[in-house]
Amino acid sequence: MAEVRLDAVGKRFGALAVVQDVDLTLADGEFVVLVGPSGCGKSTLMRMIAGLEEISSGALYIGGTRADALPPQRRNIAMVFQSYALYPHLSVFENIAFGPRLRGEKEGHFRPRITRAAEMLNLGPYLDRLPRALSGGQRQRVAMGRAVVREPALILFDEPLSNLDAKLRVQMRAEIKALHQRLRNTVLYVTHDQIEAMTMADRIAVMNAGRIEQVGSPLALYDRPGNLFVAGFLGSPAMSFVSGTFVREGDGAALLGADGLRLALPVLDLPAGRRIVLGVRPEHVVLGEGPGAQAAEVELVEPTGAETHLYARLGEARICAASHQRLPFGPGSRVMVSLPAAHAHVFDAADGRRLN
């Protein structure tokens, strides 16, 4: 285990900058999830840490030692890939033992580590099997076992669950987190799935267009996103947004939409006429008559079992409400909705930064 620090790390392919001035520190034993849309630079950043891509600028430190000039085998890093990367002709035991054998370790030294890893990962009965005789989840456990047996300073996970079905993803998510809680390895986990990020991370780093937008605990980022990108990316269903102009109303304030829509806002020290964006999480949208309720036209209703997601047109904006009730609405029907000011997130329309 070790602290990992990236100082102004960047990556260029010719004139194209794919990672720009990334500053990020992983504390010893911390589980950090790097999340963002496809193509934002997540995997490139991970490959630079692993030594599979050269760092164009900045510095990488692992355990206090500068590591960006070290070859991959000297960085004491293990990596778990999306594709498992198992040797098809080797048994589970031999796949896990491949690294120690390559490093010249004696079997009497690494066999106990493999036995412990197999017990933790429920692989004991499968050590003699070939990968083709395993399920997708079992193959991923073998890849994890190979990483654990190395006893690395840092484990990198590069979208390891993307090839699994939905039920198995949930199961493996829990197993990876439980394994980390037992071993307390330093972990950097890359995914584009923000549900994985929310459920697994000690901290989340949200990446966009090669830059880190915001870093914090999952609930801190969910409750107080620093800008429009983070607000829209974290959360499923996504936050709803309404654009308009800031106006003062007595002791309070409101958003005035281009279509005449007026929505109450928390008190803000902003000049009247400033262009803003109001954001509200689906679970905070209130359906039915009440203070500030306005008519909206239903576009889509999605029953998911535990919740019902209702999408409706409110003026020029499209909003989503999440309800634990069975909703008797269909497309084209009218529903009264309100967006409580107490749960409003207000952003600057020009640069997207949070204002409240």
C-alpha positions as CSV (number, residue, x, y, z in Angstrom):
1,M,0.0,0.0,0.0
2,A,1.1,3.5,-0.7
3,E,0.1,7.1,-1.3
4,V,-0.1,7.9,-5.0
5,R,0.2,11.5,-6.2
6,L,-0.2,13.0,-9.6
7,D,1.2,16.6,-10.1
8,A,0.0,18.4,-13.2
9,V,0.0,15.2,-15.2
10,G,-0.7,15.6,-18.9
11,K,-0.7,13.5,-22.1
12,R,-0.5,14.7,-25.7
13,F,-0.6,12.8,-28.9
14,G,0.9,15.3,-31.3
15,A,-1.1,18.5,-31.0
16,L,-4.0,16.7,-29.3
17,A,-4.1,17.0,-25.5
18,V,-6.1,14.1,-24.1
19,V,-5.2,14.6,-20.4
20,Q,-4.5,18.1,-19.1
21,D,-2.9,19.2,-15.8
22,V,-4.4,16.5,-13.6
23,D,-3.7,16.9,-9.9
24,L,-4.9,14.0,-7.8
25,T,-3.8,12.3,-4.6
26,L,-4.8,8.8,-3.4
27,A,-4.2,8.3,0.3
28,D,-2.7,5.1,1.5
29,G,-5.4,2.4,1.5
30,E,-8.0,4.7,-0.2
31,F,-10.5,3.5,-2.9
32,V,-10.8,6.3,-5.5
33,V,-13.1,5.9,-8.5
34,L,-12.3,7.9,-11.6
35,V,-15.5,8.4,-13.5
36,G,-16.5,10.2,-16.7
37,P,-18.0,9.8,-20.1
38,S,-16.4,7.6,-22.8
39,G,-13.4,9.4,-24.4
40,C,-12.7,11.8,-21.5
41,G,-9.2,10.4,-20.8
42,K,-9.8,8.0,-17.9
43,S,-8.2,4.9,-19.3
44,T,-5.3,7.0,-20.7
45,L,-4.6,8.4,-17.3
46,M,-4.7,4.9,-15.8
47,R,-2.3,3.6,-18.4
48,M,0.1,6.4,-17.6
49,I,0.1,5.5,-14.0
50,A,0.7,1.8,-14.9
51,G,3.6,2.8,-17.2
52,L,1.8,1.6,-20.3
53,E,1.7,5.1,-21.7
54,E,4.4,7.7,-21.4
55,I,3.6,10.8,-19.3
56,S,4.0,13.9,-21.5
57,S,4.2,16.4,-18.6
58,G,4.0,16.5,-14.8
59,A,5.1,14.0,-12.3
60,L,3.8,10.7,-10.7
61,Y,4.8,9.7,-7.2
62,I,4.1,6.3,-5.7
63,G,4.9,5.9,-2.0
64,G,6.9,9.1,-2.0
65,T,9.1,8.0,-4.9
66,R,8.9,9.6,-8.3
67,A,7.7,6.8,-10.6
68,D,7.0,8.4,-14.0
69,A,10.4,7.4,-15.4
70,L,10.3,3.9,-13.9
71,P,9.5,0.9,-16.2
72,P,6.1,-0.8,-15.4
73,Q,7.6,-3.8,-13.6
74,R,9.3,-1.5,-11.1
75,R,6.2,0.5,-10.1
76,N,4.7,-2.2,-7.9
77,I,1.3,-1.9,-9.5
78,A,-1.2,-4.6,-10.4
79,M,-3.9,-4.0,-13.0
80,V,-7.3,-5.7,-13.5
81,F,-8.5,-5.3,-17.1
82,Q,-12.0,-5.2,-18.6
83,S,-11.1,-8.3,-20.8
84,Y,-9.8,-10.4,-17.9
85,A,-6.5,-11.1,-19.8
86,L,-6.2,-14.7,-18.7
87,Y,-4.0,-17.4,-20.3
88,P,-6.5,-19.9,-21.8
89,H,-4.1,-22.9,-21.6
90,L,-3.3,-22.4,-17.9
91,S,-5.4,-23.4,-14.9
92,V,-6.8,-20.9,-12.5
93,F,-3.9,-21.7,-10.1
94,E,-1.3,-21.2,-12.8
95,N,-2.9,-18.0,-14.0
96,I,-2.7,-16.6,-10.5
97,A,0.8,-18.0,-10.1
98,F,2.1,-16.6,-13.4
99,G,3.4,-13.4,-12.0
100,P,5.2,-14.9,-9.0
101,R,6.8,-17.5,-11.2
102,L,7.9,-14.8,-13.7
103,R,9.6,-12.9,-10.8
104,G,11.4,-16.1,-9.8
105,E,9.6,-16.7,-6.5
106,K,9.6,-20.2,-5.1
107,E,6.3,-22.0,-5.0
108,G,6.6,-22.5,-1.3
109,H,6.6,-18.7,-0.9
110,F,3.7,-17.8,-3.2
111,R,1.4,-20.9,-2.7
112,P,0.1,-19.8,0.7
113,R,-0.8,-16.4,-0.8
114,I,-2.7,-18.0,-3.7
115,T,-4.6,-20.2,-1.2
116,R,-5.6,-17.1,0.9
117,A,-6.6,-15.2,-2.2
118,A,-8.7,-18.2,-3.5
119,E,-10.5,-18.4,-0.2
120,M,-11.3,-14.6,-0.2
121,L,-12.5,-14.8,-3.8
122,N,-14.4,-18.1,-3.5
123,L,-12.1,-19.7,-6.1
124,G,-11.0,-22.7,-4.0
125,P,-13.0,-25.3,-5.9
126,Y,-11.9,-23.9,-9.3
127,L,-8.1,-23.8,-9.0
128,D,-7.6,-26.8,-11.4
129,R,-10.1,-25.5,-14.0
130,L,-9.2,-23.8,-17.3
131,P,-10.7,-20.3,-17.9
132,R,-13.1,-21.6,-20.5
133,A,-14.8,-23.7,-17.8
134,L,-15.6,-20.6,-15.7
135,S,-18.3,-18.0,-15.8
136,G,-17.6,-14.3,-16.5
137,G,-17.8,-13.5,-12.8
138,Q,-15.4,-16.3,-11.9
139,R,-12.9,-15.2,-14.6
140,Q,-13.0,-11.7,-13.2
141,R,-12.3,-13.1,-9.7
142,V,-9.2,-14.9,-11.2
143,A,-8.0,-11.6,-12.6
144,M,-8.5,-10.0,-9.1
145,G,-6.7,-12.9,-7.5
146,R,-3.7,-12.4,-9.8
147,A,-3.6,-8.8,-8.7
148,V,-4.0,-9.5,-5.0
149,V,-1.2,-12.2,-4.9
150,R,1.3,-9.7,-6.1
151,E,0.8,-7.6,-3.0
152,P,1.1,-4.4,-4.9
153,A,1.3,-0.8,-3.6
154,L,-1.6,0.1,-6.0
155,I,-4.3,-1.9,-7.8
156,L,-5.7,-0.4,-10.9
157,F,-9.1,-1.5,-12.2
158,D,-9.9,-0.5,-15.8
159,E,-13.7,-0.9,-16.2
160,P,-13.6,-4.5,-14.9
161,L,-17.3,-5.1,-14.9
162,S,-18.3,-3.7,-18.3
163,N,-18.5,-7.2,-19.8
164,L,-20.8,-8.7,-17.2
165,D,-24.6,-8.8,-17.1
166,A,-26.5,-6.5,-14.8
167,K,-27.1,-8.9,-12.0
168,L,-23.5,-10.1,-11.9
169,R,-22.2,-6.5,-12.0
170,V,-24.1,-5.8,-8.8
171,Q,-22.7,-8.9,-7.2
172,M,-19.1,-8.2,-8.3
173,R,-19.4,-4.6,-7.2
174,A,-20.0,-5.7,-3.7
175,E,-17.2,-8.3,-3.8
176,I,-14.6,-5.9,-5.0
177,K,-15.6,-3.4,-2.2
178,A,-15.6,-6.2,0.4
179,L,-12.1,-7.3,-0.8
180,H,-10.8,-3.8,-0.4
181,Q,-12.2,-3.5,3.1
182,R,-10.3,-6.6,4.1
183,L,-7.0,-5.8,2.3
184,R,-7.0,-2.0,2.5
185,N,-5.0,-1.7,-0.7
186,T,-4.7,1.6,-2.4
187,V,-7.1,1.4,-5.4
188,L,-7.8,3.5,-8.5
189,Y,-10.9,2.2,-10.2
190,V,-11.9,3.6,-13.7
191,T,-15.5,3.4,-14.9
192,H,-18.0,5.3,-17.0
193,D,-20.8,3.9,-14.8
194,Q,-21.7,6.5,-12.1
195,I,-23.7,3.9,-10.1
196,E,-20.5,1.9,-9.6
197,A,-18.7,5.2,-8.6
198,M,-21.4,6.1,-6.0
199,T,-21.6,2.7,-4.4
200,M,-17.9,1.8,-4.3
201,A,-15.8,4.9,-3.8
202,D,-14.3,6.5,-0.7
203,R,-13.9,9.5,-3.1
204,I,-14.9,10.1,-6.7
205,A,-12.9,12.1,-9.2
206,V,-15.1,13.3,-12.0
207,M,-13.3,13.7,-15.3
208,N,-14.4,15.5,-18.5
209,A,-12.4,16.4,-21.6
210,G,-9.1,15.4,-20.1
211,R,-9.5,17.4,-16.9
212,I,-10.6,16.6,-13.3
213,E,-13.8,18.6,-12.7
214,Q,-14.4,17.8,-9.0
215,V,-13.1,15.4,-6.4
216,G,-15.0,14.4,-3.2
217,S,-17.0,11.8,-1.3
218,P,-19.9,10.3,-3.3
219,L,-22.6,12.1,-1.3
220,A,-20.7,15.4,-1.2
221,L,-20.6,15.4,-5.0
222,Y,-24.2,14.3,-5.3
223,D,-25.5,16.8,-2.8
224,R,-23.3,19.8,-3.9
225,P,-22.0,19.3,-7.4
226,G,-19.5,22.1,-8.2
227,N,-20.7,22.7,-11.8
228,L,-23.3,21.7,-14.4
229,F,-21.2,18.8,-15.8
230,V,-20.9,17.1,-12.4
231,A,-24.5,17.8,-11.6
232,G,-25.7,16.2,-14.8
233,F,-23.3,13.3,-14.8
234,L,-23.9,12.0,-11.3
235,G,-27.3,10.6,-10.5
236,S,-29.7,8.2,-12.3
237,P,-32.1,9.5,-13.5
238,A,-30.1,12.7,-14.1
239,M,-30.7,16.1,-12.5
240,S,-33.3,18.2,-14.4
241,F,-32.3,21.7,-15.5
242,V,-34.3,24.8,-16.2
243,S,-32.6,27.9,-17.8
244,G,-33.7,31.5,-17.2
245,T,-33.0,34.9,-15.7
246,F,-32.4,35.7,-12.1
247,V,-35.0,38.2,-10.7
248,R,-35.7,39.5,-7.2
249,E,-39.2,39.3,-5.7
250,G,-39.5,41.1,-2.4
251,D,-37.3,39.3,0.2
252,G,-36.9,36.3,-2.2
253,A,-35.8,35.5,-5.7
254,A,-37.0,33.6,-8.7
255,L,-35.9,32.2,-12.1
256,L,-37.8,33.7,-15.0
257,G,-37.9,31.5,-18.0
258,A,-38.2,32.7,-21.6
259,D,-41.7,31.2,-21.7
260,G,-42.9,33.2,-18.7
261,L,-42.2,30.3,-16.3
262,R,-41.4,31.5,-12.7
263,L,-39.7,29.2,-10.2
264,A,-38.8,30.2,-6.6
265,L,-35.1,30.3,-5.8
266,P,-33.1,30.3,-2.6
267,V,-31.8,33.8,-1.6
268,L,-28.7,34.6,-3.7
269,D,-26.5,37.6,-3.8
270,L,-26.7,38.0,-7.6
271,P,-27.5,40.9,-9.8
272,A,-31.0,40.9,-11.4
273,G,-31.0,39.8,-15.0
274,R,-28.1,37.3,-14.6
275,R,-28.5,34.2,-16.8
276,I,-28.7,31.1,-14.6
277,V,-29.6,27.4,-14.7
278,L,-31.7,25.8,-11.9
279,G,-31.1,22.1,-11.2
280,V,-33.3,19.7,-9.2
281,R,-32.8,16.0,-8.5
282,P,-35.7,13.8,-9.6
283,E,-36.4,12.7,-6.0
284,H,-37.0,16.3,-5.0
285,V,-39.5,17.1,-7.7
286,V,-43.0,17.2,-6.0
287,L,-46.0,16.0,-7.9
288,G,-49.5,17.3,-7.1
289,E,-51.1,20.5,-6.0
290,G,-49.1,22.7,-3.6
291,P,-47.2,25.9,-3.1
292,G,-45.6,27.0,-6.4
293,A,-47.1,24.1,-8.3
294,Q,-47.3,24.5,-12.1
295,A,-48.9,22.5,-14.9
296,A,-46.6,20.2,-16.9
297,E,-47.3,17.9,-19.8
298,V,-46.4,14.2,-19.3
299,E,-44.1,12.8,-22.1
300,L,-43.1,9.4,-20.6
301,V,-43.7,7.2,-17.6
302,E,-41.1,4.5,-16.7
303,P,-42.1,2.0,-14.0
304,T,-39.0,0.4,-12.6
305,G,-40.6,-1.5,-9.8
306,A,-39.2,0.3,-6.7
307,E,-39.7,3.7,-8.4
308,T,-41.7,5.3,-11.2
309,H,-39.9,7.9,-13.3
310,L,-42.1,10.5,-14.8
311,Y,-40.7,12.8,-17.6
312,A,-42.7,15.9,-18.3
313,R,-42.4,19.2,-20.2
314,L,-42.5,22.3,-18.0
315,G,-42.4,25.3,-20.2
316,E,-39.4,24.8,-22.5
317,A,-37.6,22.5,-20.0
318,R,-37.8,18.7,-19.6
319,I,-38.0,17.5,-16.0
320,C,-37.9,14.1,-14.4
321,A,-39.7,13.2,-11.1
322,A,-39.0,10.0,-9.2
323,S,-41.8,8.6,-7.1
324,H,-42.3,5.5,-5.0
325,Q,-46.0,5.5,-5.9
326,R,-47.6,3.9,-8.9
327,L,-48.5,7.0,-11.0
328,P,-51.8,7.1,-13.0
329,F,-50.5,9.2,-15.8
330,G,-49.8,8.7,-19.5
331,P,-48.2,10.6,-22.3
332,G,-50.1,13.8,-23.0
333,S,-51.8,14.1,-19.6
334,R,-51.3,17.1,-17.4
335,V,-49.7,17.0,-13.9
336,M,-49.0,19.7,-11.4
337,V,-45.3,19.8,-10.3
338,S,-43.2,22.0,-8.1
339,L,-39.5,22.4,-7.7
340,P,-38.8,23.3,-4.1
341,A,-36.3,26.2,-3.6
342,A,-34.9,24.3,-0.6
343,H,-33.5,21.6,-2.9
344,A,-32.5,23.9,-5.8
345,H,-29.0,23.8,-7.3
346,V,-28.2,27.1,-9.1
347,F,-25.5,27.4,-11.7
348,D,-24.1,30.2,-13.8
349,A,-25.3,29.8,-17.4
350,A,-22.1,31.1,-18.9
351,D,-19.4,29.0,-17.2
352,G,-21.5,26.3,-15.5
353,R,-20.1,26.9,-12.0
354,R,-22.2,26.5,-8.9
355,L,-23.6,29.7,-7.4
356,N,-25.4,28.6,-4.2
